[in-house]
Amino acid sequence: MTFFPTRLAQRVALAAFALAPVLVTPARADVRVDIDKSTQRLSVRVDGALRYSWPVSTGRRGYGTPSGTFHPQAMMRSYFSRKYYNAPMPYAIFFYYGFAIHGTTDISRLGGPASHGCVRLHPAHAAALFALIKREGAGNTTIHISD
């Protein structure tokens, strides 16, 4: 007794079984986030193509933002700084110890150094970046910060 009523049905089932890993494994894009502290801009490239370019605020005098190449270590949609008076950090993407890329309510200061070292973005931009990294995977994301 066979499970499949016809030889054709058996072949179709075997082909579907063989293709199953391809069908359920989504393709992931390479995401690169470049932050230029000298211009106070963040740009996002997906598979090499420019997707976004936004103004940011990095660390003000006495509170430097680290330079280098990093990867997301943790992501939190809603977070409040325990170190800085419970300041809201929506769409936080932590990349180095307590440093994160996150949204800010202080949007008038975007485009110039203003933070305690984090990279601040407009909340809508932070939400878009957070969703992109969540979708494509933190392991496929590189964050490069230059002076």
For each residue, the residues with C-beta under 8 A, 3 or more apart:
1:
2: 5 10
3:
4: 7 9 10 13
5: 2 9
6: 9 10
7: 4 10 11
8: 11 12
9: 4 5 6 12 13
10: 2 4 6 7 13 14
11: 7 8 14 15
12: 8 9 15 16
13: 4 9 10 16 17
14: 10 11 17 18
15: 11 12 18 19
16: 12 13 19 20
17: 13 14 20
18: 14 15
19: 15 16 22 23
20: 16 17 23 24
21: 24 25
22: 19 25
23: 19 20
24: 20 21
25: 21 22
26:
27:
28: 136 137 140
29: 46 47 136 140
30: 46 47 48 136 140 142
31: 44 45 46 132 133 136 140 141 142
32: 44 45 141 142 144
33: 42 43 44 101 129 141 142 143 144
34: 42 43 44 45 144 146
35: 41 42 56 58 65 101 119 143 144 145 146
36: 39 40 41 42 43 146
37: 40 58 65 67 113 145 146 147
38: 146 147
39: 36
40: 36 37 55 56 57 58 110 111 112 113
41: 35 36 53 54 55 56
42: 33 34 35 36 52 53 54 55 56 101 119 121 125
43: 33 34 36 50 52 53 54
44: 31 32 33 34 50 51 52 53 129 132
45: 31 32 34 48 49 50 51
46: 29 30 31 49 51 132 136
47: 29 30
48: 30 45
49: 45 46
50: 43 44 45 53
51: 44 45 46 132
52: 42 43 44 125 128 129
53: 41 42 43 44 50
54: 41 42 43 121 122 125
55: 40 41 42 110 111 122
56: 35 40 41 42 110 111 119 120 121
57: 40 60 104 106 109 110 111 112 113 114 115 119 120
58: 35 37 40 65 113 115 117 118 119 120 145
59: 63 64 65 113 115 116 117 118
60: 57 63 113 114 115 116
61: 113
62:
63: 59 60 115 116 117
64: 59 117
65: 35 37 58 59 99 115 117 118 119 145
66: 70 96 99 117 145
67: 37 145 146 147
68: 96 144 145
69: 142 143 144 145
70: 66 73 95 96 142 143 144 145
71: 95 138 139 141 142 143
72: 75 93 94 95 133 138 141 143
73: 70 94 95 96 138
74: 92 94
75: 72 92 93 94 130 133 134 138
76: 79 89 92 94
77: 90 91 92 130
78: 88 90
79: 76 88 89 90 92 100 102
80: 86 87 88 89
81: 84 85 86 87 88 89
82: 86
83: 98 116
84: 81 87 116
85: 81
86: 80 81 82
87: 80 81 84
88: 78 79 80 81 103 105
89: 76 79 80 81 92 100 102 103 118
90: 77 78 79 102 103 123 126 127
91: 77 102 103 121 123 126 127 129 130
92: 74 75 76 77 79 89 100 101 102
93: 72 75 100 101 102 129 130 133 143
94: 72 73 74 75 76 98 99 100
95: 70 71 72 73 99 100 101 143
96: 66 68 70 73 99
97:
98: 83 94
99: 65 66 94 95 96 117 118 119
100: 79 89 92 93 94 95 118 119
101: 33 35 42 92 93 95 118 119 121 126 129 143
102: 79 89 90 91 92 93 118 119 120 121 126
103: 88 89 90 91 120 121 122 123 124 125 126 127
104: 57 107 109 110 115 120 121 122 123 126
105: 88 123
106: 57 109 110 114 120
107: 104 110 122 123
108:
109: 57 104 106 112 114 120
110: 40 55 56 57 104 106 107 114 120 121 122
111: 40 55 56 57
112: 40 57 109
113: 37 40 57 58 59 60 61
114: 57 60 106 109 110 120
115: 57 58 59 60 63 65 104 118 119 120
116: 59 60 63 83 84
117: 58 59 63 64 65 66 99
118: 58 59 65 89 99 100 101 102 115
119: 35 42 56 57 58 65 99 100 101 102 115 145
120: 56 57 58 102 103 104 106 109 110 114 115
121: 42 54 56 91 101 102 103 104 110 125 126 129
122: 54 55 103 104 107 110 125 126
123: 90 91 103 104 105 107 126 127
124: 103 127 128
125: 42 52 54 103 121 122 128 129
126: 90 91 101 102 103 104 121 122 123 129 130
127: 90 91 103 123 124 130 131
128: 52 124 125 131 132
129: 33 44 52 91 93 101 121 125 126 132 133
130: 75 77 91 93 126 127 133 134
131: 127 128 134 135
132: 31 44 46 51 128 129 135 136
133: 31 72 75 93 129 130 136 137 138 141
134: 75 130 131
135: 131 132
136: 28 29 30 31 46 132 133 140 141
137: 28 133 140 141
138: 71 72 73 75 133 141
139: 71
140: 28 29 30 31 136 137
141: 31 32 33 71 72 133 136 137 138
142: 30 31 32 33 69 70 71
143: 33 35 69 70 71 72 93 95 101
144: 32 33 34 35 68 69 70
145: 35 37 58 65 66 67 68 69 70 119
146: 34 35 36 37 38 67
147: 37 38 67
